Amino acid sequence: MTETGASVTGEPDASGRGPYAKGVARRRQIIESAIAEFAERGVDGTSLRTLGEAIGVSHATLRHYFASRDELLVEVYRAHEERDPADSPSDRGAVEVMTASADINRAIPGLVRLYATLTTDALQEDHPASREFIRERFRAVREDLARRIRDGQASGRIASDIDATDAAALVIAASDGLQVQWLLDPDEVDVRRALTLLERLLPGSAG
């Protein structure tokens, strides 16, 4: 993805410094500040200006590095996933992967709310950045989970007549839906416990 920060003029010198390098560093700093803010409080407000106020950055500065609110939110969530990836060994089952992710998310409800916001925005035609990011993310997760399910079928742990792609979509739907319910009613919804019910259909590596 082309960084809007590339509008910063100048090239880094031989030591790796210079206007461009400083611009990249400033963009990263803004994203890190937003991750910390959103992890604690979620997305408070809908405008780029409001988001800038929340993380202590002027509206003009944000517009210099991010063309829109959507672009900032997408980059924040992408950076969060790259910085704190869920532990998902290749032999872990599809449901196990999503359960491990849910366990991590319990400590960062604000970023779960950010993900829910991106998913909701993706349904609207006027949020192309969110739409593309969420659509591609769903595709990637489906492919990964489907591969894990096919591995389970090959080992005899999972019934061979189950369509792996359909099952992967079901696991994602269950995980995302349960996490929204958890955000709204954390004392009543246990994501891990509910997801383990799917282990009966799609047993993992320990199944």
LOKOL-157108 format. One record per atom (N, C-alpha, C): x, y, z; residue in three letters. Coordinates in steps of 0.05 Angstrom, whole numbers, plus 5000, padded with zeros to 4 digits. Each point is the difference from the previous one (the first is absolute). Layout:
N
XYZALA
...
//
This chain:
207
501749765000MET
498350245000MET
501850255000MET
499450194983THR
501650244998THR
499450175025THR
502150095013GLU
499750175024GLU
499650294992GLU
497950125012THR
499550284995THR
502350175011THR
501649895019GLY
502250155010GLY
502250054979GLY
499849874977ALA
501950034979ALA
500050284988ALA
498050165008SER
499950284990SER
502150175014SER
501249895022VAL
502250155013VAL
502350014980VAL
501150244996THR
502150044981THR
502749925011THR
501849944981GLY
502749945008GLY
500549715002GLY
502549924999GLU
500849725002GLU
501849965024GLU
500049765012PRO
501849955022PRO
502950024990PRO
501850095018ASP
502850024993ASP
501249725004ASP
502749994997ALA
501449745002ALA
499649875027ALA
499550155021SER
499749895026SER
497149915006SER
498250044980GLY
497249925003GLY
498350215012GLY
501150255003ARG
498550225010ARG
499150184977ARG
498450205006GLY
499150184980GLY
497150055002GLY
498950194985PRO
497150075002PRO
498249764996PRO
500549834980TYR
498349784995TYR
500049805023TYR
502449945009ALA
500349815023ALA
498650115025ALA
500250265004LYS
498650125023LYS
497049994997LYS
499150034975GLY
497149984994GLY
499049725006GLY
501549804992VAL
499249725005VAL
499949955030VAL
502050105014ALA
500149965029ALA
497750145014ALA
499350244990ARG
497850155012ARG
497449854995ARG
499649894976ARG
497649854994ARG
499849765018ARG
502249865004ARG
500049775018ARG
499350085029ARG
501150235008GLN
499450095027GLN
497150065004GLN
498750124980ILE
497150055001ILE
498549745002ILE
500749814984ILE
498749745001ILE
500349865027ILE
502450015011GLU
500449885026GLU
498450145022GLU
499850264999SER
498450155019SER
497149934997SER
499149964976ALA
497249934995ALA
499449725010ALA
501949814996ILE
499649735011ILE
499650015030ILE
501750155014ALA
499850015029ALA
497350135008ALA
499250214986GLU
497550135007GLU
497649824994GLU
500049884977PHE
497749834992PHE
499949755017PHE
502349895008ALA
500049765017ALA
498650055026ALA
500350245010GLU
498850075026GLU
497150104998GLU
499550164979ARG
497450144999ARG
498349944975ARG
501249864981GLY
498549964975GLY
500050244983GLY
498350004979VAL
499850234982VAL
498050195011VAL
500950235010ASP
498250195012ASP
499650234980ASP
497650014988GLY
499550204980GLY
500349894972GLY
499050154981THR
500049904973THR
501850154980THR
500950245008SER
501550164981SER
503049975005SER
501550064979LEU
502950005002LEU
500950215020LEU
498650235001ARG
500750215019ARG
499749905029ARG
497849865005THR
499549905027THR
502049795008THR
500749834981LEU
502149805005LEU
502750135006LEU
500650214986GLY
502550145005GLY
500050125028GLY
497850125009GLU
499950115026GLU
500449785021GLU
499049764995ALA
500249785019ALA
502949915004ALA
501650024978ILE
502849905003ILE
502050235001ILE
499050255002GLY
501750235003GLY
501550084975GLY
498749974977VAL
501250084975VAL
498150194986VAL
501150214988SER
498350204987SER
498749874975SER
497750124993HIS
498549914976HIS
501750034975HIS
501550224998ALA
501750054977ALA
502249794997ALA
501149925023THR
502149805000THR
498949734991THR
497749935010LEU
498749744992LEU
499550004970LEU
498950224990ARG
499350024972ARG
502649984982ARG
502250085012HIS
502549984985HIS
500849714996HIS
499549835019TYR
500949734999TYR
497849804992TYR
497550075004PHE
497749824994PHE
497950154985PHE
499249904977ALA
498050144983ALA
497350015013ALA
499349805017SER
497349995011SER
500149865027SER
497850025014ARG
499649855025ARG
500349704995ARG
498849904979ASP
500149724994ASP
502949904997ASP
501650164986GLU
502749924995GLU
501549985027GLU
499650195018LEU
501349995026LEU
499149755016LEU
497449955000LEU
499049775015LEU
501149734989LEU
500049984974VAL
501149764987VAL
502949965007VAL
501650214998GLU
502949985005GLU
500549945030GLU
498450115017VAL
500349945029VAL
499449715005VAL
497949894989TYR
499449725005TYR
502049814987TYR
500950074976ARG
502049844986ARG
502650005016ARG
500850235010ALA
502550025016ALA
499749845026ALA
497750015012HIS
499549845025HIS
500349714994HIS
498949904978GLU
500349714994GLU
502849924994GLU
501550184987GLU
502849944994GLU
501850015025GLU
499350185018ARG
501650035024ARG
499449785021ARG
497549925002ASP
499149805020ASP
498549784986ASP
501449844983PRO
498649784986PRO
499149785019PRO
497749884995ALA
499149785016ALA
501849764995ALA
500649855021ASP
501649764998ASP
498449784986ASP
500749944975SER
498449804985SER
501849814985SER
501249815015PRO
501749794986PRO
498449864978PRO
501549914980SER
498749894976SER
498349755006SER
500649865023ASP
498549765006ASP
497650055018ASP
499550255007ARG
497850065017ARG
497450004984ARG
497849905012GLY
497549984986GLY
498750274996GLY
498050014982ALA
498750254993ALA
498750145024ALA
498549845016VAL
498750125023VAL
502050085021VAL
502249845003GLU
502150075019GLU
501250274994GLU
500450064974VAL
501250254992VAL
498250245008VAL
497449974995MET
498250225007MET
499650025030MET
500149785014THR
499850015029THR
502550155012THR
502349944989ALA
502550135010ALA
499850304994ALA
499050084978SER
499650284993SER
498150135019SER
497849865007ALA
498050115019ALA
501250045027ALA
501849825008ASP
501350025026ASP
501750265001ASP
501450054979ILE
501650254998ILE
498350255001ILE
497749984986ASN
498350234997ASN
498650085026ASN
499949825020ARG
498750075025ARG
501550235014ARG
502650034994ALA
501650215013ALA
499950264985ALA
498950004975ILE
500050244984ILE
497350054988ILE
497950035016PRO
497350044989PRO
499750234981PRO
501750215004GLY
499850234983GLY
500749934971GLY
501949834996LEU
500849924973LEU
498049804988LEU
498649865017VAL
497849834990VAL
497850184990VAL
499550225015ARG
498050204991ARG
500850134974ARG
502650054997LEU
501150114975LEU
499449814977LEU
500649755004TYR
499549804979TYR
497049994993TYR
498350015020ALA
497150004995ALA
499250254984ALA
501250235006THR
499550244985THR
500849974971THR
502449894996LEU
500949964972LEU
498249814985LEU
499049795013THR
498349814987THR
497350134993THR
499050165018THR
497450144994THR
500450204978THR
502250155000ASP
500550204979ASP
500349864973ASP
501249765000ALA
500449864975ALA
497549944985ALA
497750005013LEU
497549954988LEU
498950244985LEU
501250235004GLN
499150254988GLN
501750074976GLN
498750084978GLU
501450064975GLU
502050235003GLU
499550185019ASP
501750245002ASP
502449955019ASP
500649755005HIS
502449935016HIS
501749804985HIS
501150084977PRO
501549814984PRO
502449885013PRO
501550165016ALA
502449905013ALA
499349785020ALA
497950045016SER
499249805019SER
498949754986SER
498550054978ARG
498849774985ARG
502249824989ARG
502050124988GLU
502249844988GLU
501549855021GLU
500750145022PHE
501549885021PHE
498649765012PHE
497450045007ILE
498549795013ILE
499549774981ILE
499450064975ARG
499549784981ARG
502549834996ARG
502350134997GLU
502549854997GLU
500749855025GLU
499550115023ARG
500649875025ARG
498249755003ARG
497550024994PHE
498249775001PHE
501049784981PHE
500850084976ARG
501049804981ARG
502449855011ARG
501950165011ALA
502549885010ALA
499449815024ALA
498350095018VAL
499349835023VAL
498549754991VAL
498250034981ARG
498549764990ARG
501949804988ARG
501950104985GLU
501949824987GLU
501749855021GLU
500950155020ASP
501749885020ASP
498449785016ASP
497650075008LEU
498449825016LEU
499149754983LEU
499450054975ALA
499249784982ALA
502349804997ALA
502550114998ARG
502349824998ARG
500349835026ARG
499550125023ARG
500249865025ARG
497849785002ARG
497750074989ILE
497849805001ILE
500649774981ILE
501150064976ARG
500749794982ARG
502249825012ARG
501950125015ASP
502049845014ASP
498749815020ASP
497950105014GLY
498649845019GLY
498549774986GLY
498950064977GLN
498649794984GLN
502049794991GLN
502450094991ALA
502049814991ALA
500949815022ALA
500050105025SER
500949845022SER
497849835012SER
497550054990GLY
497749855011GLY
498750125024GLY
500950245009ARG
498750125023ARG
497450134993ARG
499750094975ILE
497650154991ILE
498749844978ILE
497349995000ALA
498549864980ALA
500750094972ALA
500449824982SER
500950074973SER
497850134983SER
497549975008ASP
497850124984ASP
499450295007ASP
501550125017ILE
499750285007ILE
501550174980ILE
498750204989ASP
501450194982ASP
501850185016ASP
502649994995ALA
501950155017ALA
499650304999ALA
499450114977THR
499650284997THR
497550095015THR
497849854997ASP
497650075014ASP
500449995031ASP
501549795008ALA
500549975029ALA
501750235010ALA
502050084984ALA
501750235008ALA
498350255003ALA
498250054982ALA
498250245001ALA
498349985025ALA
499149765007LEU
498349975024LEU
501650065026LEU
502549915001VAL
501750065023VAL
500550305003VAL
500550144978ILE
500450295001ILE
497550145010ILE
497749914988ALA
497450135008ALA
499549965030ALA
500549765010ALA
499649945028ALA
501950175018ALA
502550014992SER
501950165016SER
499450295000SER
499550124977ASP
499450294998ASP
497450065015ASP
498049844995GLY
497450055013GLY
500149985030GLY
501549805010LEU
500349965029LEU
501550245012LEU
502050104986GLN
501550225011GLN
498450265001GLN
498250044982VAL
498250235001VAL
498149975024VAL
498949765004GLN
498349955023GLN
501650045026GLN
502549925000TRP
501750035024TRP
500450305006TRP
500550164979LEU
500350295004LEU
497650125013LEU
497649904992LEU
497550125010LEU
499249895027LEU
500849755006ASP
499249875025ASP
502249815010ASP
502250125009PRO
502449835007PRO
499549815023PRO
498250065018ASP
499549825022ASP
498349764993ASP
498750014977GLU
498349784992GLU
501149834978GLU
501850104984VAL
501049864976VAL
502949925004VAL
500649744999ASP
502749905002ASP
500749894972ASP
501750164986VAL
500649934972VAL
501549734998VAL
501949965018ARG
501549754999ARG
498249765005ARG
498250025020ARG
498349775006ARG
498149944977ARG
498950214988ALA
498249964978ALA
501449894975ALA
502450094995LEU
501449904976LEU
500849705003LEU
500449915025THR
500749725004THR
497849814990THR
497550114999LEU
497949834989LEU
500549924971LEU
501350184986LEU
500749944972LEU
502149784998LEU
501549965021GLU
502149795000GLU
498749724996GLU
497549975007ARG
498749744995ARG
499749954970ARG
499650214985LEU
499849974971LEU
502750014986LEU
501850175011LEU
502650044987LEU
502249975021LEU
500549765010PRO
502049965020PRO
502850094991PRO
501550115019GLY
502650104993GLY
502249805003GLY
502550105004SER
502349835001SER
500049815023SER
498550085022ALA
499949825023ALA
497549835000ALA
498450024978GLY
497549864999GLY
500449714994GLY
//
